[in-house]
């Protein structure tokens, strides 16, 4: 039959493992050294004529040679709007946005890392790609900067959604009052997932014990609203938590079609403008962040993140 941990045991394990020791943080950072290396390889290889599978094989071989392996199946796709788009035989073409979501495990201890970068194939973002990229980066930066003990992670999700909505309103894709738009869930057409999750021995740490048990409780109940209901973690942050912070903007054709057909959130979304931007793909930027007594610390070596730095890293590999 099925064996399940008692609620008391599950709660005790979650309480223990959500708080990372210095030794655990060091192991996560060791895995992030490898993750930084493979993202460097991905940027260097993001050129026309390469296939998704070929580039994925390059980064997986690098991990294998180091005694590591991916901490989850590599997401590497020119169709970043497909949220878990695994590599295909598709050829990369100049001007594509390539989304790479790939992490490593620390050698020996298997602590996980989870990084995402989005890069322009060939090394130059178009004006529109860069406009959306800068909004995602602003949302990620705002959420990270607000991390400290006692802040509910759900509030950071809302902050990221609000930052995205502000940016899309400036671009004319969204309209109306941004706070009302976020409260209604209109942003979820473009940002249909949660801000992040706990990270540790597993990439979605502890979720075998139940996602709600890990991320909720403390008076936080899962939202029923599309988008926010996929937020894996809502509760207040505490010193020693390690979280992913990974907002994104995506132009998902079936979702646009469905919402447009029913006029969903038409007060907040300019569907004519969305048609013009459709086909751009998806952008996500993700780092792994430790909550400290005084605030937070982004873990691991820096990986190019501004649009200019990412372009330079891609061009350097040409």
Secondary structure, 3 states (H helix, E strand, C coil): CCCCCCHHHHHHHHHHHHCCCHHHHHHHHHHHHHHHHHHHHHHHCCCCCCEHHHHHHHHHHHHHHCCCCECCCCEEECCCCCCCCECCCCECCCCCEEEEEECEECCCCCCECCEEEEEECCCCCCHHHHHHHHHHHHHHHHHHHCCCCCCEHHHHHHHHHHHHHHHHHHHCCECCCHHHHHHHCHHHHCCCCCCCCECCCCCCCCHHHCHHHHHCECCECCCCCCCHHHCCCCCECCCCCEEEECCEEECCHHHHHHHHHHCCCCCCECHHHHHHHCCCCEEECEEEEEEECCEEEECCCCCCCCHHHHHHHHHHCC
